[in-house]
Amino acid sequence: MPLIGQLAYGVKHVLELDHPKHNLVVYPDDTFIVSFPKSGNTWTRFLIANLLQLEPRITFLDMERLVPSPDGQARRFFKAMPRPRIIKEHASFDPQYKNVIYIVRDPRDVIISGYNFLLKGEIIDESYPYMTFVDEFIRGIRSHVGSWGENVASWLATRANSPRFLLLRYEDMLSETAGELKKVADFLGLQVSDSHLSEAVTRSSADNMRKLEKMHGDNWAQNRHMKRKDIPFVRAAKAGGWRSTLPQPAVAAIESAWGPLMSKLGYELST
Amino acid sequence: MFGELKYILKYVTGKDLAGRHFATFPDDTFIVSFPRSGNTWTRFLIGNLVRPNEPITFLNVEKVIPDTSALSKRDLKRIPRPRIIKSHQFFDSRYKKVIYIVRDPRDVVLSYYNFQRKYGELEDKYPFDQYVPRFIAGDLPGLLGWGSWGDHVLSWLATRHNSSSFLLLRYEDMLAEPARELAKVARFLGTDSSPEALTLAVERSSAENMRKMEKTQSEGWVVTKGRRKDIPFVGTAKGGGWQSKLPESALEEIESAWGPLMKALGYDLMRNVSPALEPPFIQLEDWAARHTQPASETV
């Protein structure tokens, strides 16, 4: 970073206007919503935000305030947040995070979503060789949080037996949304009625989130730096798309890299 | 406020501690372990192997194999590539090539207890029976950022134990057969592994030699400078001290916390461990099977 950039950062730091990112001050009563990117984290944040507040109706900006991301709000914001806080993360295992809800998704679907995300950010374009992308995905080349396998294994190996760790599968959340959300509410110690629960599910539907993204999406921290506005952030919101979309060599490569871990998670192997 | 300004000045000039967030390069190799697991000895062994012209001392080790928890971001930037770097960090995906040293936690707890008293992180008379549960929970001053012993080991093994860029060493094997284990390191680094080179490195890095150097050089090493001298940094340099020194209750607590993991690493347990404690999602048995092969068969 050039000196002037560092000085500007210094000024921001004094005023606590910089995003904390990996320097977030963590408290033992924080709960972290953790997942590898493109695994349903934003949807989960929407669901939780709707548990915390029904009126006024949750937008992308409200969600970023109620379940903030360390690269989406200023340090000052995190400091002023009432505790216990609920915070979004993508990090691999971190012993500072004492309460963790971890969302895992079939990597064969994650990779499809990851590809769209790279297109949206104009990191690559449609002419990029697909198998090169697949190889890079498996090795975690563009990821700051490890490969899919590293991220998942780092959390499960260390925390799977802990009562302060809740593992959710994105696929179960899709098929049994209210039931899985109830687990989340219990883990967070939130008392919510069945009708509140089902209202939260309705308001966080993919259709509704697509509408909300059209309203405020461009002002949302996550989307602001994304170059291509023609590709939405909220995508198919379905499971098993890989069966029709993902080329066979890509399926084989992923299953050979992470087969045992996928099987443990209940993702049936096809090769 | 003054502290903040000092931090910012340090940040701007690159003098803040490297810690977990310094710039890494794809050709870096990391020597990683939980604290008190033979990391400093390994640095001496490897330093003496890759730089045979000048014996490694406490005065030059930070230039040859720098320590992320002792040096600044700027210091690390100035080390010529390819770098070999020492770290106590739990899993970090940016570390692409890793030599991981593991040591029997029943010995680690004894060594770390002494170390923390040396550093004043713990009162001198802090009762050991109160120390053990905090050690197991990873709830100790200084340990805060590193997780517990089990967290540390599992975070690395679960993510990397099948990778060809990951070399797992047991401290106990290094003590028993230092030249053989160092030969594995040499092959991993692609450096000279002739018997002469290995023997020289092992001799120069002996516990006796390191103790002598510590006596005359401790004020010149960033890690021991200004610290009390009655507890030496170079510890017993032995494996199995726990058998005579560790109280029965501590043994039970440690084995029930990490029994399955210890067993997978080849550390014999003194008591039976419930199978319900088996850590899920990783198959360390694979590693154990590979590890017990004779050294000549492992590549």
Interface residues (C-beta under 8 A of the other chain):
Chain A: L3 Q6 L7 Y9 G10 H13 V14 H22 N23 S92 F93 D94 P95 Q96 G140 S143 H144 V145 G146 S147 G149 E150 N151 A153 S154 L156 A157 T158 A160 N161 P260 L261 K264
Chain B: E4 L5 Y7 I8 L9 Y11 V12 R20 H21 F90 F91 S93 G138 L144 G145 W146 G147 S148 G150 D151 L154 S155 L157 A158 T159 R160 L277 P279 P280 F281 I282 Q283
